[in-house]
Amino acid sequence: MLEHLPFAGEPNADFRARIARRQAEAAEVRQRELVEQASTINSPDLRIRIWERLHEITMPLDAEHRLLGVIAAQTGLTMAQVQAEQHNRAHPPAVQPAAQPVDPETASPPGISG
């Protein structure tokens, strides 16, 4: 990334200050996400997704994996909630097919069969 290099003619002190600001901003974002991953306002799904993004790893598929306990502790969820989310991901609900759009030029008025 070019932001980690000094701009042409940029004094060293300015470069260091710019990098320090970027690091402080990144730390602030991470701290907010750490709070959000355990916020009871957020759904278990969202809390786990935040955890996955922060740790750059997906939740294991094995229902007995020891990482599930870590996820539960760091998100403020129970082990049952984490395992329920794991189950939901493995077995998503069936999607209902969308209704076919009606072409107004070929459709019959209500009560008249074609």
Kinemage of the C-alpha trace (Angstrom):
@kinemage 1
@onewidth
@group {chain A} dominant
@subgroup {mainchain}
@vectorlist {calphas} color= white
{ca met a 1} P 0.000 0.000 0.000
{ca leu a 2} L 1.244 3.422 -0.852
{ca glu a 3} L -0.041 4.932 2.382
{ca his a 4} L 2.851 3.212 4.174
{ca leu a 5} L 5.351 5.160 2.083
{ca pro a 6} L 6.182 8.816 2.492
{ca phe a 7} L 4.772 11.184 -0.110
{ca ala a 8} L 7.296 12.927 -2.324
{ca gly a 9} L 8.812 15.733 -0.274
{ca glu a 10} L 6.870 14.763 2.877
{ca pro a 11} L 8.914 15.493 6.008
{ca asn a 12} L 9.639 12.451 8.187
{ca ala a 13} L 7.724 13.926 11.117
{ca asp a 14} L 4.614 14.374 8.939
{ca phe a 15} L 4.949 10.826 7.598
{ca arg a 16} L 5.229 9.410 11.127
{ca ala a 17} L 2.232 11.473 12.273
{ca arg a 18} L 0.164 10.242 9.300
{ca ile a 19} L 1.030 6.614 10.040
{ca ala a 20} L 0.244 7.125 13.745
{ca arg a 21} L -3.183 8.579 12.828
{ca arg a 22} L -3.923 5.587 10.572
{ca gln a 23} L -2.923 3.173 13.331
{ca ala a 24} L -5.078 5.028 15.876
{ca glu a 25} L -8.046 4.943 13.479
{ca ala a 26} L -7.566 1.206 12.910
{ca ala a 27} L -7.354 0.585 16.659
{ca glu a 28} L -10.546 2.605 17.195
{ca val a 29} L -12.410 0.622 14.525
{ca arg a 30} L -11.211 -2.657 16.047
{ca gln a 31} L -12.290 -1.560 19.517
{ca arg a 32} L -15.768 -0.652 18.214
{ca glu a 33} L -16.060 -4.041 16.535
{ca leu a 34} L -14.981 -5.812 19.742
{ca val a 35} L -17.833 -4.042 21.537
{ca glu a 36} L -20.270 -4.851 18.697
{ca gln a 37} L -19.376 -8.562 18.686
{ca ala a 38} L -20.691 -8.866 22.242
{ca ser a 39} L -23.550 -6.353 22.032
{ca thr a 40} L -26.886 -7.878 22.972
{ca ile a 41} L -28.496 -5.491 20.480
{ca asn a 42} L -26.972 -7.569 17.666
{ca ser a 43} L -28.300 -10.965 16.603
{ca pro a 44} L -26.197 -14.067 17.259
{ca asp a 45} L -25.574 -14.330 13.510
{ca leu a 46} L -24.209 -10.777 13.308
{ca arg a 47} L -22.116 -11.175 16.457
{ca ile a 48} L -20.508 -14.323 15.074
{ca arg a 49} L -19.898 -12.668 11.679
{ca ile a 50} L -18.184 -9.748 13.418
{ca trp a 51} L -16.061 -12.241 15.374
{ca glu a 52} L -15.138 -14.030 12.127
{ca arg a 53} L -14.177 -10.754 10.448
{ca leu a 54} L -12.046 -9.639 13.421
{ca his a 55} L -10.210 -12.952 13.624
{ca glu a 56} L -10.184 -13.625 9.877
{ca ile a 57} L -11.486 -17.162 10.352
{ca thr a 58} L -14.854 -18.805 9.796
{ca met a 59} L -16.746 -20.699 12.430
{ca pro a 60} L -15.816 -24.411 12.342
{ca leu a 61} L -18.360 -26.890 11.018
{ca asp a 62} L -17.687 -29.462 13.750
{ca ala a 63} L -20.306 -29.062 16.506
{ca glu a 64} L -17.736 -30.185 19.106
{ca his a 65} L -14.850 -27.969 17.936
{ca arg a 66} L -13.121 -26.252 20.856
{ca leu a 67} L -13.145 -22.908 19.039
{ca leu a 68} L -16.931 -22.747 19.515
{ca gly a 69} L -16.356 -22.151 23.232
{ca val a 70} L -14.024 -19.268 22.421
{ca ile a 71} L -16.588 -17.799 20.032
{ca ala a 72} L -19.303 -18.119 22.679
{ca ala a 73} L -17.162 -16.450 25.347
{ca gln a 74} L -16.028 -13.571 23.149
{ca thr a 75} L -19.471 -12.873 21.684
{ca gly a 76} L -21.381 -13.235 24.946
{ca leu a 77} L -23.467 -16.045 23.494
{ca thr a 78} L -24.228 -19.424 25.019
{ca met a 79} L -22.740 -22.537 23.494
{ca ala a 80} L -26.281 -23.527 22.443
{ca gln a 81} L -26.709 -20.229 20.560
{ca val a 82} L -23.401 -20.695 18.748
{ca gln a 83} L -24.284 -24.277 17.840
{ca ala a 84} L -27.754 -23.160 16.683
{ca glu a 85} L -26.155 -20.609 14.362
{ca gln a 86} L -23.770 -23.295 13.150
{ca his a 87} L -26.759 -25.524 12.410
{ca asn a 88} L -28.594 -22.667 10.631
{ca arg a 89} L -25.614 -22.135 8.360
{ca ala a 90} L -25.357 -25.836 7.566
{ca his a 91} L -29.108 -26.110 6.901
{ca pro a 92} L -30.368 -22.811 5.450
{ca pro a 93} L -34.135 -22.479 5.040
{ca ala a 94} L -35.486 -23.374 1.615
{ca val a 95} L -36.050 -20.369 -0.600
{ca gln a 96} L -39.550 -20.038 -2.009
{ca pro a 97} L -39.639 -19.385 -5.760
{ca ala a 98} L -40.688 -15.867 -6.668
{ca ala a 99} L -44.070 -15.368 -8.292
{ca gln a 100} L -43.882 -14.940 -12.042
{ca pro a 101} L -44.413 -11.342 -13.149
{ca val a 102} L -47.654 -10.687 -14.980
{ca asp a 103} L -47.503 -9.079 -18.422
{ca pro a 104} L -50.217 -6.380 -18.289
{ca glu a 105} L -50.816 -6.610 -22.044
{ca thr a 106} L -51.645 -10.332 -22.031
{ca ala a 107} L -53.312 -10.544 -18.622
{ca ser a 108} L -57.091 -10.884 -18.471
{ca pro a 109} L -59.052 -8.531 -16.230
{ca pro a 110} L -60.139 -10.144 -12.943
{ca gly a 111} L -63.172 -12.401 -13.334
{ca ile a 112} L -62.653 -12.975 -17.068
{ca ser a 113} L -61.014 -16.204 -18.106
{ca gly a 114} L -59.044 -16.373 -21.308
